[in-house]
Amino acid sequence: MINLKQFNWVILLMLIVIMLLGVVAIYTASSTKTESGFEMKNYYLKQLVWILIALVALVTIQFIPGAIFDLLILPGYILANLLLVIVLFMPEINGSHRWISFSWINFQPSELAKITSILLMSKLIGKHQLSEAGILLRSFAVILPPVILILLEPDLGTSIIFFVIMFAILAVSELPLFYLLIMASPIFSIITSFSIPLFIIYILVLVFVLYRTRLANIIIGFVVAINSFIALLTPFIWRGLKEYQQNRILTFIDPARDPFGAGYHIIQSKIAIGSGGFSGKGWLLGTQKNLNFLPEHHTDFIFSVIGEEFGFLGCTFILILYFLFLIQIAKSVSDLNRNENRYAVVGFLAYLTFQLFVNIGMNIGIVPATGIPLPFISYGGSNLLINVIAMGVILKYLNERSVFV
């Protein structure tokens, strides 16, 4: 039962404010200035409906008994993976199979898989006295099935989120930190593989760090061998990427190489944000948006609309609000007594923070363009619903923290 005195109303209020600001942003992003006035699409009305549905789900979660909620985690995870299999047989949209359509509702199973994977992984590794091998095996056993299915869609951006989630949870678990270094090392091997001298320097630094952690020589040798093998495989991995994925990476390095193709989104987004100046062009008056130069302006690139119409001040206000919101969640983690609840909240926090960083990053051109929306603000029912459900779980765990010892 919900404890009204212990309930974190500050987090809920900030969540509602962010979502309502999202409706305002979607409203202006849905409008197009014409000679006779403004043409308006109803995306903002649909978003309002999804907000109401999501808040009902959030409240419902608070009244589910903890024991029953725990029992639902594994069936939810299995259901999410079954839906990821089914979606592979759905009609292709924009070159991938990501959506299951129910009448007027389009649902993305990968969104559900994020939540259920966080909850199941947290539950399995939250047990006391697990060995280091047990923690790693349980973590990968949970994360790999949805990642493999999502890569088959294909959706590289979403699959990366799962590893970010796993890395964040393991960082606060009982697993020694040098394991995280070993897990992250292949990423640096791929980056440095394009320069042999740089790769050699990286390997030497890696060996030194691992030696300082007093690892056995055989394990250090194994890590070096794996990293060297991955570096050698990098050219084959590159050729194995879809053409649009290669273009996104190359265009991220140099958007001007394909200004009317893969670089178009980034260039137009940066123009929109830059043209907003300090205070913006004004409500409904964004020219990049009104002339339809800015693509996907009510979904992935809605931050560019905010930048164009509300300028530096509007962007700063949104960023400060997000910062305070995420900090409020982060500060609450230490209040949780159960390991599995604490791990889950950290997983959700990492998931939301990563989405925020990637979306704003691609809007300002510091990360490659992906299909990751701005949390609670971008138009989209399934993403909004899942994000609010994640917040519902966080609020539930915080509200029940005194129940468990």
KEGU-397021 format. One record per residue (C-alpha): residue number from 0; z, y, x negated. Coordinates in nm, 2 decimals. Layout:
// KEGU-397021
+-----+--------+--------+--------+
|   i |      z |      y |      x |
+-----+--------+--------+--------+
| NUM |      Z |      Y |      X |
...
+-----+--------+--------+--------+
***
This chain:
// KEGU-397021
+-----+--------+--------+--------+
|   i |      z |      y |      x |
+-----+--------+--------+--------+
|   0 |   0.00 |   0.00 |   0.00 |
|   1 |  -0.09 |   0.35 |  -0.12 |
|   2 |   0.20 |   0.56 |  -0.26 |
|   3 |   0.12 |   0.91 |  -0.15 |
|   4 |   0.37 |   1.07 |  -0.38 |
|   5 |   0.24 |   0.88 |  -0.69 |
|   6 |  -0.12 |   0.92 |  -0.60 |
|   7 |  -0.32 |   1.13 |  -0.85 |
|   8 |  -0.45 |   1.40 |  -0.62 |
|   9 |  -0.57 |   1.61 |  -0.91 |
|  10 |  -0.83 |   1.35 |  -1.02 |
|  11 |  -0.95 |   1.30 |  -0.66 |
|  12 |  -0.98 |   1.68 |  -0.60 |
|  13 |  -1.18 |   1.73 |  -0.92 |
|  14 |  -1.40 |   1.44 |  -0.82 |
|  15 |  -1.48 |   1.59 |  -0.48 |
|  16 |  -1.54 |   1.93 |  -0.64 |
|  17 |  -1.79 |   1.78 |  -0.88 |
|  18 |  -1.97 |   1.59 |  -0.60 |
|  19 |  -2.00 |   1.90 |  -0.39 |
|  20 |  -2.14 |   2.10 |  -0.68 |
|  21 |  -2.39 |   1.82 |  -0.71 |
|  22 |  -2.49 |   1.88 |  -0.35 |
|  23 |  -2.54 |   2.25 |  -0.42 |
|  24 |  -2.75 |   2.16 |  -0.73 |
|  25 |  -2.96 |   1.90 |  -0.53 |
|  26 |  -3.01 |   2.16 |  -0.25 |
|  27 |  -3.17 |   2.41 |  -0.49 |
|  28 |  -3.35 |   2.12 |  -0.67 |
|  29 |  -3.49 |   2.01 |  -0.33 |
|  30 |  -3.64 |   2.35 |  -0.25 |
|  31 |  -3.98 |   2.49 |  -0.35 |
|  32 |  -4.07 |   2.86 |  -0.32 |
|  33 |  -4.39 |   2.93 |  -0.13 |
|  34 |  -4.57 |   3.24 |  -0.01 |
|  35 |  -4.41 |   3.21 |   0.33 |
|  36 |  -4.06 |   3.12 |   0.21 |
|  37 |  -3.90 |   2.80 |   0.09 |
|  38 |  -4.00 |   2.44 |   0.16 |
|  39 |  -3.69 |   2.21 |   0.17 |
|  40 |  -3.66 |   1.84 |   0.13 |
|  41 |  -3.35 |   1.66 |   0.28 |
|  42 |  -3.22 |   1.50 |  -0.04 |
|  43 |  -2.90 |   1.71 |  -0.02 |
|  44 |  -2.83 |   1.58 |   0.33 |
|  45 |  -2.88 |   1.22 |   0.22 |
|  46 |  -2.64 |   1.29 |  -0.08 |
|  47 |  -2.38 |   1.42 |   0.16 |
|  48 |  -2.40 |   1.10 |   0.36 |
|  49 |  -2.36 |   0.89 |   0.04 |
|  50 |  -2.06 |   1.10 |  -0.06 |
|  51 |  -1.89 |   1.02 |   0.28 |
|  52 |  -1.97 |   0.65 |   0.24 |
|  53 |  -1.84 |   0.65 |  -0.12 |
|  54 |  -1.52 |   0.83 |  -0.02 |
|  55 |  -1.46 |   0.58 |   0.25 |
|  56 |  -1.50 |   0.30 |  -0.01 |
|  57 |  -1.26 |   0.48 |  -0.24 |
|  58 |  -1.00 |   0.50 |   0.03 |
|  59 |  -1.05 |   0.14 |   0.13 |
|  60 |  -0.99 |   0.02 |  -0.22 |
|  61 |  -0.65 |   0.19 |  -0.22 |
|  62 |  -0.53 |  -0.03 |   0.07 |
|  63 |  -0.66 |  -0.37 |  -0.07 |
|  64 |  -0.35 |  -0.56 |  -0.20 |
|  65 |  -0.36 |  -0.61 |  -0.58 |
|  66 |  -0.36 |  -0.99 |  -0.56 |
|  67 |  -0.66 |  -1.00 |  -0.33 |
|  68 |  -0.84 |  -0.74 |  -0.54 |
|  69 |  -0.79 |  -0.95 |  -0.85 |
|  70 |  -0.93 |  -1.25 |  -0.66 |
|  71 |  -1.25 |  -1.06 |  -0.57 |
|  72 |  -1.34 |  -0.98 |  -0.93 |
|  73 |  -1.50 |  -1.31 |  -1.03 |
|  74 |  -1.70 |  -1.35 |  -0.70 |
|  75 |  -1.81 |  -0.99 |  -0.74 |
|  76 |  -1.93 |  -1.06 |  -1.10 |
|  77 |  -2.12 |  -1.37 |  -0.99 |
|  78 |  -2.28 |  -1.18 |  -0.70 |
|  79 |  -2.39 |  -0.90 |  -0.93 |
|  80 |  -2.56 |  -1.15 |  -1.16 |
|  81 |  -2.73 |  -1.33 |  -0.87 |
|  82 |  -2.87 |  -0.99 |  -0.75 |
|  83 |  -2.99 |  -0.92 |  -1.11 |
|  84 |  -3.19 |  -1.25 |  -1.08 |
|  85 |  -3.32 |  -1.16 |  -0.74 |
|  86 |  -3.43 |  -0.82 |  -0.85 |
|  87 |  -3.67 |  -0.97 |  -1.10 |
|  88 |  -3.88 |  -1.10 |  -0.81 |
|  89 |  -3.89 |  -0.77 |  -0.63 |
|  90 |  -4.20 |  -0.55 |  -0.63 |
|  91 |  -4.25 |  -0.36 |  -0.96 |
|  92 |  -4.17 |   0.01 |  -0.95 |
|  93 |  -4.28 |   0.24 |  -1.24 |
|  94 |  -4.33 |  -0.07 |  -1.46 |
|  95 |  -4.00 |  -0.24 |  -1.40 |
|  96 |  -3.80 |  -0.45 |  -1.15 |
|  97 |  -3.48 |  -0.26 |  -1.09 |
|  98 |  -3.44 |  -0.20 |  -0.72 |
|  99 |  -3.37 |  -0.41 |  -0.41 |
| 100 |  -3.47 |  -0.24 |  -0.09 |
| 101 |  -3.28 |  -0.28 |   0.24 |
| 102 |  -3.46 |  -0.07 |   0.50 |
| 103 |  -3.41 |   0.29 |   0.39 |
| 104 |  -3.16 |   0.20 |   0.12 |
| 105 |  -3.26 |   0.12 |  -0.24 |
| 106 |  -2.99 |  -0.05 |  -0.44 |
| 107 |  -2.98 |  -0.11 |  -0.81 |
| 108 |  -2.79 |  -0.43 |  -0.89 |
| 109 |  -2.73 |  -0.32 |  -1.25 |
| 110 |  -2.49 |  -0.05 |  -1.12 |
| 111 |  -2.27 |  -0.32 |  -0.95 |
| 112 |  -2.29 |  -0.53 |  -1.27 |
| 113 |  -2.13 |  -0.25 |  -1.47 |
| 114 |  -1.82 |  -0.24 |  -1.26 |
| 115 |  -1.77 |  -0.61 |  -1.22 |
| 116 |  -1.83 |  -0.67 |  -1.59 |
| 117 |  -1.57 |  -0.41 |  -1.68 |
| 118 |  -1.31 |  -0.57 |  -1.44 |
| 119 |  -1.38 |  -0.93 |  -1.54 |
| 120 |  -1.38 |  -0.86 |  -1.92 |
| 121 |  -1.06 |  -0.66 |  -1.89 |
| 122 |  -0.90 |  -0.94 |  -1.68 |
| 123 |  -1.00 |  -1.21 |  -1.93 |
| 124 |  -0.90 |  -1.04 |  -2.25 |
| 125 |  -0.59 |  -0.88 |  -2.10 |
| 126 |  -0.39 |  -1.20 |  -2.14 |
| 127 |  -0.13 |  -1.19 |  -2.41 |
| 128 |  -0.14 |  -1.40 |  -2.73 |
| 129 |  -0.52 |  -1.45 |  -2.73 |
| 130 |  -0.67 |  -1.53 |  -3.06 |
| 131 |  -0.93 |  -1.29 |  -3.21 |
| 132 |  -1.20 |  -1.55 |  -3.16 |
| 133 |  -1.09 |  -1.59 |  -2.80 |
| 134 |  -1.11 |  -1.21 |  -2.73 |
| 135 |  -1.46 |  -1.20 |  -2.88 |
| 136 |  -1.59 |  -1.51 |  -2.71 |
| 137 |  -1.46 |  -1.40 |  -2.37 |
| 138 |  -1.61 |  -1.05 |  -2.41 |
| 139 |  -1.95 |  -1.17 |  -2.50 |
| 140 |  -1.95 |  -1.44 |  -2.23 |
| 141 |  -1.90 |  -1.16 |  -1.97 |
| 142 |  -2.13 |  -0.90 |  -2.12 |
| 143 |  -2.44 |  -1.10 |  -2.23 |
| 144 |  -2.55 |  -1.25 |  -1.89 |
| 145 |  -2.61 |  -0.91 |  -1.72 |
| 146 |  -2.75 |  -0.76 |  -2.04 |
| 147 |  -3.01 |  -1.03 |  -2.08 |
| 148 |  -3.11 |  -1.00 |  -1.71 |
| 149 |  -3.13 |  -0.62 |  -1.73 |
| 150 |  -3.34 |  -0.64 |  -2.05 |
| 151 |  -3.58 |  -0.86 |  -1.85 |
| 152 |  -3.63 |  -0.58 |  -1.59 |
| 153 |  -3.69 |  -0.41 |  -1.84 |
| 154 |  -3.42 |  -0.14 |  -1.87 |
| 155 |  -3.31 |  -0.08 |  -2.23 |
| 156 |  -3.10 |   0.23 |  -2.15 |
| 157 |  -2.87 |   0.05 |  -1.90 |
| 158 |  -2.83 |  -0.25 |  -2.12 |
| 159 |  -2.70 |  -0.03 |  -2.40 |
| 160 |  -2.43 |   0.10 |  -2.16 |
| 161 |  -2.28 |  -0.25 |  -2.14 |
| 162 |  -2.23 |  -0.27 |  -2.52 |
| 163 |  -2.07 |   0.08 |  -2.52 |
| 164 |  -1.83 |  -0.04 |  -2.25 |
| 165 |  -1.75 |  -0.36 |  -2.44 |
| 166 |  -1.70 |  -0.16 |  -2.77 |
| 167 |  -1.46 |   0.09 |  -2.59 |
| 168 |  -1.25 |  -0.19 |  -2.43 |
| 169 |  -1.23 |  -0.39 |  -2.76 |
| 170 |  -1.13 |  -0.07 |  -2.94 |
| 171 |  -0.80 |  -0.05 |  -2.73 |
| 172 |  -0.75 |  -0.42 |  -2.72 |
| 173 |  -0.55 |  -0.63 |  -2.97 |
| 174 |  -0.86 |  -0.70 |  -3.17 |
| 175 |  -0.84 |  -0.56 |  -3.53 |
| 176 |  -1.06 |  -0.26 |  -3.58 |
| 177 |  -1.27 |  -0.41 |  -3.86 |
| 178 |  -1.43 |  -0.64 |  -3.61 |
| 179 |  -1.57 |  -0.33 |  -3.44 |
| 180 |  -1.71 |  -0.22 |  -3.77 |
| 181 |  -1.88 |  -0.55 |  -3.81 |
| 182 |  -2.02 |  -0.53 |  -3.45 |
| 183 |  -2.15 |  -0.18 |  -3.51 |
| 184 |  -2.30 |  -0.25 |  -3.85 |
| 185 |  -2.64 |  -0.39 |  -3.73 |
| 186 |  -2.71 |  -0.05 |  -3.56 |
| 187 |  -2.68 |   0.13 |  -3.90 |
| 188 |  -2.89 |  -0.15 |  -4.06 |
| 189 |  -3.17 |  -0.08 |  -3.81 |
| 190 |  -3.15 |   0.30 |  -3.88 |
| 191 |  -3.14 |   0.27 |  -4.26 |
| 192 |  -3.40 |  -0.01 |  -4.27 |
| 193 |  -3.68 |   0.25 |  -4.28 |
| 194 |  -3.57 |   0.35 |  -4.63 |
| 195 |  -3.49 |   0.08 |  -4.89 |
| 196 |  -3.27 |   0.30 |  -5.11 |
| 197 |  -3.08 |   0.42 |  -4.80 |
| 198 |  -3.03 |   0.06 |  -4.68 |
| 199 |  -2.90 |  -0.04 |  -5.03 |
| 200 |  -2.65 |   0.24 |  -5.03 |
| 201 |  -2.54 |   0.15 |  -4.67 |
| 202 |  -2.49 |  -0.22 |  -4.77 |
| 203 |  -2.28 |  -0.12 |  -5.07 |
| 204 |  -2.06 |   0.11 |  -4.86 |
| 205 |  -2.02 |  -0.17 |  -4.60 |
| 206 |  -1.92 |  -0.43 |  -4.86 |
| 207 |  -1.67 |  -0.18 |  -5.01 |
| 208 |  -1.51 |  -0.11 |  -4.66 |
| 209 |  -1.50 |  -0.48 |  -4.57 |
| 210 |  -1.35 |  -0.57 |  -4.91 |
| 211 |  -1.07 |  -0.31 |  -4.85 |
| 212 |  -0.98 |  -0.48 |  -4.53 |
| 213 |  -0.91 |  -0.80 |  -4.73 |
| 214 |  -1.17 |  -1.01 |  -4.55 |
| 215 |  -1.26 |  -1.34 |  -4.71 |
| 216 |  -1.56 |  -1.32 |  -4.94 |
| 217 |  -1.75 |  -1.58 |  -4.73 |
| 218 |  -1.72 |  -1.35 |  -4.42 |
| 219 |  -1.83 |  -1.05 |  -4.62 |
| 220 |  -2.13 |  -1.24 |  -4.74 |
| 221 |  -2.21 |  -1.35 |  -4.39 |
| 222 |  -2.20 |  -0.99 |  -4.26 |
| 223 |  -2.42 |  -0.87 |  -4.54 |
| 224 |  -2.67 |  -1.16 |  -4.47 |
| 225 |  -2.68 |  -1.08 |  -4.10 |
| 226 |  -2.74 |  -0.71 |  -4.16 |
| 227 |  -3.01 |  -0.78 |  -4.42 |
| 228 |  -3.18 |  -1.02 |  -4.17 |
| 229 |  -3.17 |  -0.75 |  -3.89 |
| 230 |  -3.31 |  -0.49 |  -4.13 |
| 231 |  -3.60 |  -0.72 |  -4.21 |
| 232 |  -3.65 |  -0.79 |  -3.84 |
| 233 |  -3.67 |  -0.42 |  -3.75 |
| 234 |  -4.05 |  -0.39 |  -3.77 |
| 235 |  -4.09 |  -0.69 |  -3.54 |
| 236 |  -3.83 |  -0.55 |  -3.30 |
| 237 |  -4.02 |  -0.22 |  -3.30 |
| 238 |  -4.35 |  -0.40 |  -3.21 |
| 239 |  -4.16 |  -0.59 |  -2.94 |
| 240 |  -4.07 |  -0.28 |  -2.76 |
| 241 |  -4.27 |  -0.17 |  -2.46 |
| 242 |  -4.52 |   0.11 |  -2.53 |
| 243 |  -4.32 |   0.36 |  -2.32 |
| 244 |  -4.00 |   0.28 |  -2.51 |
| 245 |  -4.17 |   0.34 |  -2.84 |
| 246 |  -4.31 |   0.67 |  -2.71 |
| 247 |  -3.97 |   0.78 |  -2.60 |
| 248 |  -3.82 |   0.72 |  -2.94 |
| 249 |  -4.11 |   0.88 |  -3.13 |
| 250 |  -4.12 |   1.17 |  -2.88 |
| 251 |  -3.75 |   1.23 |  -2.92 |
| 252 |  -3.81 |   1.28 |  -3.30 |
| 253 |  -4.11 |   1.50 |  -3.23 |
| 254 |  -4.17 |   1.60 |  -2.86 |
| 255 |  -4.48 |   1.80 |  -2.96 |
| 256 |  -4.67 |   1.48 |  -3.06 |
| 257 |  -4.74 |   1.41 |  -2.70 |
| 258 |  -4.67 |   1.73 |  -2.50 |
| 259 |  -4.85 |   1.61 |  -2.18 |
| 260 |  -4.73 |   1.25 |  -2.20 |
| 261 |  -4.40 |   1.11 |  -2.32 |
| 262 |  -4.29 |   1.45 |  -2.45 |
| 263 |  -4.36 |   1.64 |  -2.13 |
| 264 |  -4.02 |   1.58 |  -1.97 |
| 265 |  -3.82 |   1.69 |  -2.28 |
| 266 |  -4.03 |   2.00 |  -2.34 |
| 267 |  -4.02 |   2.12 |  -1.98 |
| 268 |  -3.65 |   2.05 |  -1.96 |
| 269 |  -3.58 |   2.25 |  -2.27 |
| 270 |  -3.80 |   2.53 |  -2.15 |
| 271 |  -3.61 |   2.54 |  -1.81 |
| 272 |  -3.27 |   2.55 |  -1.98 |
| 273 |  -3.37 |   2.81 |  -2.24 |
| 274 |  -3.54 |   3.03 |  -1.98 |
| 275 |  -3.21 |   3.05 |  -1.78 |
| 276 |  -3.06 |   3.27 |  -2.05 |
| 277 |  -2.69 |   3.37 |  -2.02 |
| 278 |  -2.66 |   3.40 |  -1.64 |
| 279 |  -2.97 |   3.22 |  -1.51 |
| 280 |  -3.27 |   3.33 |  -1.29 |
| 281 |  -3.07 |   3.31 |  -0.97 |
| 282 |  -3.01 |   3.07 |  -0.68 |
| 283 |  -3.33 |   2.89 |  -0.57 |
| 284 |  -3.54 |   3.10 |  -0.81 |
| 285 |  -3.60 |   2.86 |  -1.10 |
| 286 |  -3.97 |   2.89 |  -1.18 |
| 287 |  -4.00 |   2.56 |  -1.38 |
| 288 |  -3.86 |   2.39 |  -1.07 |
| 289 |  -4.05 |   2.58 |  -0.81 |
| 290 |  -4.39 |   2.53 |  -0.99 |
| 291 |  -4.31 |   2.16 |  -1.03 |
| 292 |  -4.34 |   2.18 |  -1.41 |
| 293 |  -3.99 |   2.02 |  -1.44 |
| 294 |  -4.02 |   1.65 |  -1.34 |
| 295 |  -3.74 |   1.45 |  -1.16 |
| 296 |  -3.55 |   1.78 |  -1.11 |
| 297 |  -3.32 |   1.64 |  -0.84 |
| 298 |  -3.23 |   1.32 |  -1.03 |
| 299 |  -3.24 |   1.27 |  -1.41 |
| 300 |  -3.32 |   1.64 |  -1.50 |
| 301 |  -3.09 |   1.82 |  -1.25 |
| 302 |  -2.89 |   1.96 |  -1.54 |
| 303 |  -3.21 |   2.16 |  -1.64 |
| 304 |  -3.22 |   2.31 |  -1.29 |
| 305 |  -2.85 |   2.42 |  -1.33 |
| 306 |  -2.94 |   2.57 |  -1.67 |
| 307 |  -3.24 |   2.75 |  -1.54 |
| 308 |  -3.09 |   2.90 |  -1.22 |
| 309 |  -2.72 |   2.95 |  -1.34 |
| 310 |  -2.78 |   2.99 |  -1.71 |
| 311 |  -2.53 |   2.94 |  -1.99 |
| 312 |  -2.24 |   3.03 |  -1.76 |
| 313 |  -2.33 |   2.77 |  -1.51 |
| 314 |  -2.38 |   2.49 |  -1.77 |
| 315 |  -2.05 |   2.59 |  -1.94 |
| 316 |  -1.87 |   2.58 |  -1.61 |
| 317 |  -2.00 |   2.23 |  -1.53 |
| 318 |  -1.92 |   2.10 |  -1.88 |
| 319 |  -1.56 |   2.24 |  -1.87 |
| 320 |  -1.51 |   2.08 |  -1.53 |
| 321 |  -1.63 |   1.74 |  -1.66 |
| 322 |  -1.41 |   1.78 |  -1.97 |
| 323 |  -1.10 |   1.85 |  -1.77 |
| 324 |  -1.18 |   1.56 |  -1.53 |
| 325 |  -1.23 |   1.31 |  -1.81 |
| 326 |  -0.93 |   1.43 |  -2.00 |
| 327 |  -0.71 |   1.39 |  -1.69 |
| 328 |  -0.83 |   1.03 |  -1.67 |
| 329 |  -0.78 |   0.97 |  -2.04 |
| 330 |  -0.42 |   1.11 |  -2.03 |
| 331 |  -0.33 |   0.87 |  -1.75 |
| 332 |  -0.43 |   0.55 |  -1.95 |
| 333 |  -0.09 |   0.54 |  -2.13 |
| 334 |   0.09 |   0.53 |  -1.80 |
| 335 |  -0.05 |   0.18 |  -1.72 |
| 336 |   0.17 |  -0.11 |  -1.79 |
| 337 |  -0.08 |  -0.40 |  -1.75 |
| 338 |  -0.32 |  -0.46 |  -2.03 |
| 339 |  -0.61 |  -0.55 |  -1.80 |
| 340 |  -0.56 |  -0.24 |  -1.59 |
| 341 |  -0.55 |  -0.02 |  -1.90 |
| 342 |  -0.86 |  -0.19 |  -2.05 |
| 343 |  -1.05 |  -0.14 |  -1.72 |
| 344 |  -0.97 |   0.23 |  -1.70 |
| 345 |  -1.09 |   0.27 |  -2.06 |
| 346 |  -1.41 |   0.09 |  -1.98 |
| 347 |  -1.48 |   0.31 |  -1.68 |
| 348 |  -1.40 |   0.62 |  -1.88 |
| 349 |  -1.64 |   0.51 |  -2.16 |
| 350 |  -1.91 |   0.43 |  -1.90 |
| 351 |  -1.88 |   0.77 |  -1.73 |
| 352 |  -1.86 |   0.96 |  -2.06 |
| 353 |  -2.16 |   0.78 |  -2.20 |
| 354 |  -2.37 |   0.85 |  -1.89 |
| 355 |  -2.27 |   1.22 |  -1.91 |
| 356 |  -2.35 |   1.25 |  -2.28 |
| 357 |  -2.69 |   1.07 |  -2.25 |
| 358 |  -2.81 |   1.26 |  -1.94 |
| 359 |  -2.72 |   1.61 |  -2.08 |
| 360 |  -2.84 |   1.50 |  -2.42 |
| 361 |  -3.18 |   1.41 |  -2.29 |
| 362 |  -3.20 |   1.74 |  -2.09 |
| 363 |  -3.14 |   1.94 |  -2.41 |
| 364 |  -3.35 |   1.71 |  -2.63 |
| 365 |  -3.09 |   1.55 |  -2.86 |
| 366 |  -3.13 |   1.19 |  -2.73 |
| 367 |  -3.44 |   1.01 |  -2.60 |
| 368 |  -3.53 |   1.04 |  -2.23 |
| 369 |  -3.39 |   0.76 |  -2.03 |
| 370 |  -3.33 |   0.69 |  -1.66 |
| 371 |  -2.95 |   0.76 |  -1.67 |
| 372 |  -2.84 |   1.01 |  -1.41 |
| 373 |  -2.58 |   1.28 |  -1.43 |
| 374 |  -2.26 |   1.12 |  -1.29 |
| 375 |  -2.16 |   1.25 |  -0.94 |
| 376 |  -2.43 |   1.52 |  -0.95 |
| 377 |  -2.77 |   1.36 |  -0.97 |
| 378 |  -2.93 |   1.25 |  -0.64 |
| 379 |  -2.90 |   0.87 |  -0.59 |
| 380 |  -2.70 |   0.66 |  -0.35 |
| 381 |  -2.63 |   0.35 |  -0.55 |
| 382 |  -2.53 |   0.53 |  -0.87 |
| 383 |  -2.30 |   0.77 |  -0.68 |
| 384 |  -2.14 |   0.49 |  -0.47 |
| 385 |  -2.07 |   0.27 |  -0.78 |
| 386 |  -1.93 |   0.57 |  -0.98 |
| 387 |  -1.70 |   0.66 |  -0.69 |
| 388 |  -1.59 |   0.30 |  -0.65 |
| 389 |  -1.51 |   0.30 |  -1.03 |
| 390 |  -1.29 |   0.61 |  -0.96 |
| 391 |  -1.13 |   0.43 |  -0.67 |
| 392 |  -1.03 |   0.15 |  -0.90 |
| 393 |  -0.89 |   0.39 |  -1.15 |
| 394 |  -0.69 |   0.57 |  -0.88 |
| 395 |  -0.57 |   0.23 |  -0.75 |
| 396 |  -0.44 |   0.12 |  -1.08 |
| 397 |  -0.27 |   0.45 |  -1.15 |
| 398 |  -0.11 |   0.44 |  -0.80 |
| 399 |   0.02 |   0.09 |  -0.86 |
| 400 |   0.13 |   0.14 |  -1.22 |
| 401 |   0.50 |   0.12 |  -1.12 |
| 402 |   0.45 |  -0.21 |  -0.93 |
| 403 |   0.38 |  -0.41 |  -1.24 |
| 404 |   0.62 |  -0.44 |  -1.53 |
+-----+--------+--------+--------+
***
